[in-house]
Amino acid sequence: MVKRIGTARRKTRGLYSIKHRDKGKIKIRDYLQSFNEGDKVILRIRHNVQSGIPFRRFVGLSGIVIGKQGEAYKVSIKDMNKQKIALVHPLHLKRMN
């Protein structure tokens, strides 16, 4: 049997990197933003906060907020032909217009 090498954050150097103009302090409004059930959101990563980061396969995908669990939100994402649920900290979510 083949053993998997590495962790969930392997091969993410370019994926989790941020643009130069976005560097700096994180605004408090990003921490405190709230979402309602049914809101459409985009999963984007703030690599300098490790808590509540979704799996790297889901980065950049859009989904629908279906609930809240603690401080994190449950986001329903379509991955190929399956519906999956990701627990994501609000810092890593962006509201779609």
Secondary structure as the mmCIF struct_conf table of DSSP 4:
data_model
#
loop_
_struct_conf.conf_type_id
_struct_conf.id
_struct_conf.beg_label_comp_id
_struct_conf.beg_label_asym_id
_struct_conf.beg_label_seq_id
_struct_conf.end_label_comp_id
_struct_conf.end_label_asym_id
_struct_conf.end_label_seq_id
HELX_LH_PP_P HELX_LH_PP_P1 VAL A 2 ARG A 4
BEND BEND1 GLY A 6 GLY A 6
TURN_TY1_P TURN_TY1_P1 ALA A 8 LYS A 11
TURN_TY1_P TURN_TY1_P2 ARG A 13 LEU A 15
BEND BEND2 TYR A 16 TYR A 16
HELX_RH_3T_P HELX_RH_3T_P1 HIS A 20 ASP A 22
BEND BEND3 GLY A 24 GLY A 24
HELX_LH_PP_P HELX_LH_PP_P2 LYS A 25 LYS A 27
HELX_RH_AL_P HELX_RH_AL_P1 ILE A 28 LEU A 32
TURN_TY1_P TURN_TY1_P3 GLU A 37 GLY A 38
STRN STRN1 LYS A 40 LEU A 43
TURN_TY1_P TURN_TY1_P4 HIS A 47 ASN A 48
TURN_TY1_P TURN_TY1_P5 SER A 51 GLY A 52
HELX_LH_PP_P HELX_LH_PP_P3 ILE A 53 PHE A 55
HELX_RH_3T_P HELX_RH_3T_P2 ARG A 56 PHE A 58
TURN_TY1_P TURN_TY1_P6 VAL A 59 GLY A 60
STRN STRN2 SER A 62 GLN A 69
TURN_TY1_P TURN_TY1_P7 GLY A 70 GLU A 71
STRN STRN3 ALA A 72 ASP A 79
TURN_TY1_P TURN_TY1_P8 MET A 80 ASN A 81
STRN STRN4 LYS A 82 VAL A 88
HELX_RH_3T_P HELX_RH_3T_P3 PRO A 90 HIS A 92
STRN STRN5 LEU A 93 ARG A 95
#
